[in-house]
Amino acid sequence: MASTAPSGARPAVRADLGRPFRWLWASTAASNAGDGITRTLLPLLVVAHHPDPAVVAGLTTVNMLPWLLFALPAGVLVDRVDRRRIVLGSNLVRGAALLGAALLLAGNRPLGLLYALAFLLGIAETLADTAAPAMLPRLVDERHLERANGRLMAAQIVLNETAGPPVAGLLVGLTAAAALATGGVLYALAALLLLGLAPLARTTTREAAPGRARSGVLRDIRAGLGFVLGHRTLRRTLAASALYGLVFSATFSMLVLLSEGTLGLSATGYGLLLAVGSLGAVAGSWLAPRAADRLPTVRLARWSLVASGAAYAALGLGRHPVLAALALAANGVFMMGWNIPVMSLRQRLTPEDLQGRVMSVSRLCAWGTMPVGATLGGLLAEALSVPAVFVVCGTVLAVGALVLLAPLREDPAAPGDALPAPCAPPLSSGAPPSDPPAHSDLLDKG
């Protein structure tokens, strides 16, 4: 029977993702559980002894600062060193730091030590979160990247964003040391699980110039930036990611005010709103790979971003908690409809020896815009109103998605968009090798 998949879409293949991916998924799940606990725990520890909003905000800044300082150098390191060792070592560092803090912070909790802990955890997270997605094209067949990314993102949503915070609150209710130790054990478990994954030999697709030793860090950073900026599809999707980061942070910073002031919800109601949004994202992590089997990647990503903008606008226009919950759930689905295809697209389009640098640029675009977005959200709320923040941001996101991504519609070979060398063979468990990638699925044919 002839395939009914539309032109430009990939045929649905339901092969096993393989044992190497399962080891990575288990490790990612454990580390995300640790992330969910520590992200909630550290602010609670600071507030208990230093209840000053500026001090708490400073903790968040210190924790995010490594992304701004070290994201690009981290990408260079990821492209030079066995990525499994980077993730493993980062998890060991985080585990040791939290277990040590459980001993040092048993009684007194000096602010400087808490800040130092947050900064160290931020450095380790920068390395691990750059290296882990760069590993994926080596572990699974490229036809299954959407499924693999969907499972990894589902673990992140459930364990990091949904289960982690309440567990952290319960543990702090016992003792701070117990909460710190639990996070440390989870990171140590994440490192231990990676031992089941064979080392990933570095695959080089570009030869160094004759007589030239390994290039410097700045030269490698320029090479990564040059590849991204010179590639039409990567350049425009990264710009869209930066816009999404602005909109997400602007609206999320105002969501608690919308919940309490406009919708009249209590703190419990606000928590339920967040839970509904997370459930939508979990559903989206299951739906997005299936949609990617039937739709061209750019078309799916573009209209998911437009629909996400519409959901944000609906949040601002609605005045009933049920409508707000439906809009947040829908936005969770559409967010995964953007994140999963675009992450997979970057992994397909990027040569093996540039995976780390391209991932670091994408993370920098997303994280670097968030402080700016939160500030803009506050300014918009003061100038207009809290609901207007959602309407304006949603409209900007929808229009921006069309402007940035519509030029990719029927653009199979934009100038400067040389197709990458095929990825190294995946470490799969018996799945048949794929044909050489034609990359026709990346572009909207109609």
Number of C-alpha atoms within 10 A of each C-alpha: 3 4 7 9 14 15 14 19 22 20 15 16 9 9 13 15 20 17 17 20 23 18 19 24 22 17 26 26 26 25 30 27 29 30 24 24 29 24 19 19 23 23 19 18 18 19 13 11 12 16 13 12 10 9 16 18 12 13 22 17 15 18 22 21 19 21 22 14 13 16 26 29 17 28 27 25 20 30 22 16 14 17 25 24 18 21 28 22 17 26 30 21 21 28 27 18 20 25 22 16 20 21 12 14 17 13 10 8 16 13 15 9 13 18 21 14 20 24 20 19 25 21 22 21 23 27 27 25 20 29 29 20 19 28 23 22 25 21 25 24 24 23 22 21 23 25 24 25 23 28 18 21 25 22 23 23 21 20 23 24 21 21 17 24 20 15 18 27 16 11 19 19 11 11 12 22 21 17 25 28 21 22 31 28 20 24 32 25 21 29 26 16 19 23 15 14 17 11 12 15 12 15 15 14 15 11 6 11 9 6 6 7 8 11 10 9 15 12 12 20 21 13 16 25 19 11 21 23 15 15 19 20 26 21 17 20 24 24 19 23 23 22 22 29 21 26 28 23 22 27 29 15 17 19 22 20 17 24 21 14 13 17 18 15 18 13 12 9 15 21 15 14 24 19 19 21 23 22 21 23 27 23 19 28 30 19 17 27 25 15 18 24 22 19 23 25 26 25 21 20 27 27 19 23 30 21 23 28 30 22 26 28 24 20 28 24 15 15 16 13 18 12 14 24 20 18 25 26 25 23 26 23 26 28 23 29 30 26 22 26 27 23 18 25 23 21 24 23 23 26 23 24 22 27 26 33 31 30 27 30 21 25 21 21 22 21 21 19 20 22 16 15 24 21 14 20 28 18 15 20 18 11 11 12 15 23 25 19 29 31 21 19 27 28 20 18 26 23 14 20 26 15 14 18 20 17 13 22 16 12 15 16 13 13 10 11 16 13 15 14 16 16 21 18 14 20 21 18 15 11 14 9 12 11 8 9 16 9 16 15 23 27 21 22 19 10
